């Protein structure tokens, strides 16, 4: 590869992986929610004409909304709960094996999930509960958690020792979530409105195909400054099977010792109060993700019915505007603020803006108030970028995925 190509490869690493994965996620989220609502309506009334015309459903909105929210709650629980153990296994395994392999798995499993959703959109009589199969397949790969763990661990590997530049690189990668969200929501509103649900699921699968090709063709596993240790903190072995994890072929296999390595990374003794700081950062990440998942799970149902009555296209425009402002703040404003304000201060202020945006959303009764939420919550993405940067500086190079 030419010198120019090598320089580009140094600066463009996991950002497109995050972009493609999050674009696909934000395409499929409103699409599967619409699919669930349509399937619930059809199961209740057995009439596709009635279900395709909201004017005929004024008296039944509460019934459809209640049943749909129940299915969507189960969908979210299945995806989240099934992803916990795989994410722990894959994160720690990537520390001693391949970051690329962990990035690939969620993309490949999502293609299978996309196939299930395409089948559901084509077959009118198929049960709404098949959507839970799609959720389970995605969850078993660790989902977006595995993608984030492997991607940000990769970034931590290649930015080791870069100080404040690491935070900026993390912020750029974090901004890909919002850029992907902007593109995804803009696309899904247009696709569903003009071509139907199946086109959205095809676009979802296409994003994962592009992501797989990018990982295989462009990315290289980073060189580790410190090789993964053959033993635990206190000298105890961490075997996958019966032998040495670093010398036997079994070292490339997933095993329960990877869970043990994850817990060791979280609870091992560290200088000063670093262990307590890491625990608090993990709690902050959990709360941040809980809020994000909850917001995505209910926002379409919340905005679809009276008094806001958003169409799918308008919902896509709103979410795209919100993601655009979040991404612009991280890419354009955050680096400038870093020159005059500490990153921890910016993270705290970011939380306040996010809270204000959620409160405003709760009391929004018309379109302009909802769109004002996008402006108020624009700095909300700073928090997680700072958390990822601080976490990566506390743990050792061989613990990035496990923590």
C-alpha positions in Angstrom: 0.0 0.0 0.0 1.2 3.5 -0.8 2.5 5.9 1.9 -0.7 8.0 1.5 -2.8 4.8 2.0 -0.9 3.9 5.2 -1.5 7.4 6.6 -5.2 7.2 5.9 -5.3 3.7 7.5 -3.7 5.2 10.6 -6.4 7.8 11.0 -9.5 6.0 9.6 -9.9 2.9 11.6 -13.1 1.8 13.4 -15.1 4.9 12.6 -16.8 3.5 9.5 -17.6 0.2 11.4 -19.5 2.3 14.1 -21.1 4.4 11.4 -22.5 1.4 9.4 -23.6 -0.5 12.4 -25.4 2.5 14.0 -26.9 3.5 10.6 -28.4 0.0 10.4 -29.5 0.2 14.0 -31.4 3.4 13.5 -32.9 2.1 10.3 -34.2 -1.0 11.9 -35.4 0.5 15.2 -38.4 2.5 13.8 -38.9 -0.2 11.1 -39.4 -3.1 13.4 -41.5 -0.9 15.7 -43.8 -0.2 12.7 -43.8 -3.8 11.8 -44.8 -4.8 15.3 -47.7 -2.3 15.3 -48.8 -3.5 11.9 -48.7 -7.2 12.9 -50.6 -6.5 16.2 -53.3 -4.6 14.3 -53.6 -7.4 11.7 -53.9 -10.0 14.5 -56.6 -8.0 16.2 -58.7 -7.1 13.2 -57.6 -9.5 10.4 -57.9 -6.7 7.9 -54.9 -5.2 6.2 -56.9 -2.3 4.7 -58.1 -1.1 8.1 -54.5 -1.4 9.5 -53.0 0.6 6.6 -55.4 3.6 7.3 -54.9 5.3 10.6 -58.2 7.1 10.2 -60.0 3.8 10.8 -58.3 3.2 14.0 -59.1 6.2 16.2 -61.3 4.1 18.6 -58.8 1.3 18.8 -55.5 3.2 19.2 -55.2 2.5 22.9 -55.7 -1.2 22.4 -53.1 -1.4 19.6 -50.6 0.9 21.5 -50.9 -1.2 24.7 -50.4 -4.6 22.9 -47.5 -3.2 20.8 -45.7 -1.6 23.7 -45.9 -5.0 25.5 -44.3 -6.8 22.5 -41.6 -4.0 22.1 -40.8 -4.3 25.8 -40.2 -8.1 25.4 -38.1 -7.4 22.3 -35.9 -4.9 24.1 -35.5 -7.3 27.1 -34.6 -10.3 24.9 -32.0 -8.2 23.0 -30.5 -6.7 26.1 -30.5 -9.8 28.4 -29.2 -12.2 25.8 -26.3 -9.8 24.9 -24.8 -9.7 28.5 -22.9 -12.9 28.6 -21.7 -12.9 24.9 -20.5 -9.3 25.4 -18.5 -10.2 28.5 -17.0 -13.3 26.7 -16.2 -11.5 23.4 -14.8 -8.4 25.1 -12.3 -10.3 27.1 -11.5 -12.7 24.3 -10.7 -9.8 22.0 -8.0 -8.7 24.4 -6.0 -11.9 23.8 -7.1 -12.7 20.2 -8.8 -10.6 17.5 -10.6 -7.3 17.7 -11.8 -7.8 14.1 -13.5 -11.1 14.7 -15.6 -9.5 17.5 -16.6 -6.7 15.2 -17.6 -9.2 12.5 -19.8 -11.4 14.6 -22.6 -8.9 15.4 -22.7 -7.8 11.7 -23.1 -11.4 10.5 -25.7 -12.2 13.1 -27.6 -9.0 12.3 -27.8 -10.2 8.7 -29.6 -13.3 9.9 -31.9 -11.1 12.0 -32.6 -8.9 9.0 -33.6 -12.0 7.0 -36.2 -12.9 9.7 -37.6 -9.3 9.5 -37.8 -9.4 5.7 -39.7 -12.6 5.9 -42.1 -11.1 8.4 -42.7 -8.1 6.2 -43.4 -10.4 3.2 -45.7 -12.9 4.9 -48.9 -11.3 6.2 -50.0 -14.1 8.4 -46.7 -14.7 10.2 -47.0 -14.1 14.0 -45.7 -10.9 15.6 -43.7 -13.1 18.0 -41.3 -14.0 15.3 -39.8 -10.6 15.9 -38.5 -12.0 19.2 -36.5 -14.5 17.2 -34.8 -11.6 15.3 -34.1 -10.0 18.7 -32.6 -13.2 20.1 -30.3 -13.7 17.1 -29.0 -10.1 17.5 -28.7 -10.5 21.3 -26.6 -13.7 21.1 -23.9 -11.8 19.2 -23.6 -9.2 22.0 -25.2 -6.6 19.7 -24.1 -3.0 19.7 -22.3 -3.7 23.1 -19.8 -6.0 21.3 -19.3 -3.6 18.5 -18.6 -0.7 20.9 -16.3 -2.8 23.1 -14.2 -4.1 20.2 -14.2 -0.8 18.3 -13.3 1.5 21.3 -10.8 -1.1 22.5 -9.2 -1.1 19.1 -9.1 2.7 19.2 -7.5 2.6 22.7 -4.8 0.2 21.4 -3.9 2.5 18.5 -4.0 5.7 20.6 -2.0 4.4 23.6 0.1 7.2 25.1 -1.5 10.0 23.1 -3.1 11.8 26.1 -5.7 14.4 25.2 -5.6 13.3 21.5 -7.1 10.0 22.7 -10.2 11.8 24.0 -10.6 13.6 20.7 -10.2 10.3 18.7 -12.8 8.8 21.1 -15.1 11.8 20.5 -14.8 11.4 16.7 -15.7 7.7 17.0 -18.5 8.5 19.3 -19.8 11.1 16.9 -20.2 8.3 14.3 -23.1 7.0 16.4 -24.9 10.3 15.8 -23.9 10.7 12.2 -25.1 7.1 11.6 -28.3 8.0 13.5 -28.9 11.1 11.3 -28.4 9.1 8.1 -30.4 6.1 9.4 -33.4 8.0 10.6 -33.5 10.1 7.5 -33.4 7.0 5.3 -35.9 5.0 7.2 -38.6 7.7 7.1 -38.2 8.1 3.4 -38.0 4.3 2.6 -41.0 3.3 4.7 -43.1 6.2 3.4 -42.2 5.6 -0.3 -41.4 1.9 -0.6 -42.7 0.1 2.5 -41.2 -1.8 5.4 -39.3 -4.4 3.4 -37.1 -1.7 1.8 -36.0 -0.6 5.2 -35.0 -4.1 6.2 -33.1 -4.5 2.9 -31.2 -1.3 3.7 -30.5 -2.6 7.2 -28.9 -5.8 5.7 -27.0 -3.7 3.1 -25.3 -1.7 5.9 -24.1 -4.9 7.5 -22.7 -6.2 4.2 -20.7 -3.0 3.8 -19.5 -3.2 7.3 -18.3 -6.8 6.9 -16.5 -5.9 3.6 -14.8 -2.9 5.3 -13.6 -5.0 8.3 -12.2 -7.7 6.1 -10.6 -5.5 3.4 -9.4 -2.4 5.3 -8.9 -3.0 9.0 -5.8 -4.7 10.5 -5.7 -6.0 14.0 -3.7 -3.5 16.1 -0.3 -4.4 17.5 -0.5 -4.7 21.3 2.1 -2.8 23.3 1.7 -5.4 26.1 0.9 -9.0 25.4 -2.0 -10.6 27.3 -0.6 -12.2 30.5 -0.7 -15.9 30.9 -1.9 -15.7 34.5 -4.2 -13.7 36.7 -3.3 -10.8 39.0 -2.2 -13.1 41.8 -0.5 -15.6 39.6 -3.5 -18.0 39.3 -3.9 -19.6 35.9 -6.7 -18.6 33.6 -7.2 -21.7 31.5 -9.7 -22.1 28.7 -9.3 -25.8 28.9 -6.7 -27.9 30.5 -3.6 -26.1 29.2 -1.8 -22.8 28.8 -4.0 -20.2 27.2 -1.1 -18.6 25.4 0.5 -21.6 23.9 -2.3 -24.0 23.0 -4.7 -23.8 20.2 -7.6 -23.5 22.7 -6.4 -19.9 23.3 -8.4 -18.8 20.3 -11.6 -20.2 21.6 -14.3 -18.5 23.7 -14.5 -19.9 27.2 -15.7 -19.1 30.7 -12.3 -17.9 31.7 -13.0 -14.8 29.6 -15.8 -13.9 32.0 -13.3 -14.4 34.8 -10.9 -12.1 33.1 -13.6 -9.4 32.7 -14.4 -9.5 36.4 -10.7 -9.4 37.3 -10.3 -6.3 35.1 -13.1 -4.7 37.1 -12.1 -5.7 40.6 -8.3 -5.9 40.6 -6.4 -3.6 42.8 -5.2 -0.4 41.2 -3.1 2.6 42.4 -4.9 5.3 44.5 -8.7 5.3 43.9 -8.5 4.1 40.3 -10.6 1.0 41.0 -13.4 3.1 42.5 -13.3 5.5 39.6 -13.6 2.6 37.1 -16.6 1.2 39.0 -18.3 4.6 38.9 -17.6 5.0 35.2 -19.1 1.6 34.5 -22.2 2.6 36.5 -22.4 5.8 34.5 -22.1 3.9 31.2 -24.9 1.6 32.4 -27.2 4.5 33.2 -26.4 6.3 30.0 -27.1 3.2 27.9 -30.3 2.5 29.9 -31.6 5.9 29.2 -30.7 5.7 25.5 -32.3 2.3 25.0 -35.4 3.3 26.9 -35.8 6.5 24.8 -35.4 4.6 21.5 -37.9 1.9 22.6 -40.8 4.3 23.4 -40.1 7.5 21.3 -42.0 6.3 18.2 -45.0 5.1 20.1 -45.0 8.4 22.2 -44.9 10.6 19.1 -47.1 8.6 16.8 -50.4 9.2 18.6 -52.3 12.3 19.9 -51.5 15.1 20.6 -48.3 15.0 18.6 -49.4 12.6 15.8 -46.0 12.3 14.0 -45.9 10.3 10.7 -43.0 7.9 10.2 -41.4 10.5 7.8 -41.7 13.3 10.3 -40.3 11.1 13.0 -37.3 10.3 10.8 -36.7 14.0 10.1 -36.9 14.8 13.9 -34.4 12.0 14.8 -32.1 12.9 12.0 -32.0 16.6 13.1 -31.4 15.4 16.7 -28.5 13.1 15.6 -27.1 15.8 13.3 -26.9 18.3 16.2 -25.4 15.6 18.5 -22.7 14.7 15.9 -21.9 18.4 15.1 -21.5 19.2 18.8 -19.0 16.3 19.3 -17.1 16.9 16.1 -17.1 20.7 15.9 -17.8 22.3 19.3 -16.4 19.7 21.8 -12.8 20.0 20.5 -12.9 23.8 20.8 -14.4 23.6 24.3 -11.7 21.2 25.4 -9.1 24.0 25.0 -10.7 26.1 27.7 -12.8 23.8 29.8 -11.9 20.5 31.5 -13.4 17.3 30.1 -15.0 16.3 33.4 -16.8 19.7 33.6 -18.0 19.3 30.0 -19.3 15.8 30.8 -21.3 17.1 33.8 -22.8 19.9 31.8 -23.7 17.4 29.1 -25.8 15.4 31.6 -27.7 18.5 32.5 -28.6 19.3 28.9 -29.7 15.7 28.3 -31.9 15.8 31.4 -33.4 19.1 30.2 -34.1 17.6 26.8 -35.9 14.6 28.2 -38.1 16.8 30.5 -39.0 19.0 27.6 -39.9 15.9 25.5 -42.3 14.7 28.3 -44.2 18.0 28.2 -44.1 18.5 24.4 -47.6 18.8 22.9 -46.8 19.9 19.4 -44.2 19.6 16.6 -42.1 22.7 17.4 -41.7 21.7 21.0 -40.5 18.2 20.0 -37.9 19.7 17.6 -36.7 22.1 20.3 -35.7 18.9 22.2 -33.1 18.2 19.5 -31.5 21.7 20.1 -31.6 21.5 23.9 -30.0 18.0 24.0 -27.3 18.7 21.4 -24.4 18.4 23.9 -25.7 15.1 25.3 -23.1 13.0 23.5 -20.1 14.5 25.2 -20.7 12.5 28.4 -20.1 9.0 26.9 -17.1 10.2 24.9 -15.4 11.4 28.1 -16.4 8.2 30.0 -14.9 6.0 27.3 -11.6 8.0 27.3 -11.3 8.0 31.1 -12.0 4.2 31.3 -9.4 3.4 28.7 -6.7 5.3 30.6 -7.4 3.5 33.9 -7.2 -0.1 32.6 -4.2 -1.8 31.1 -3.8 -2.4 27.3 -4.7 -6.1 27.7 -7.9 -5.2 29.6 -9.6 -2.8 27.2 -12.2 -5.3 26.0 -12.8 -6.9 29.3 -13.7 -3.6 31.0 
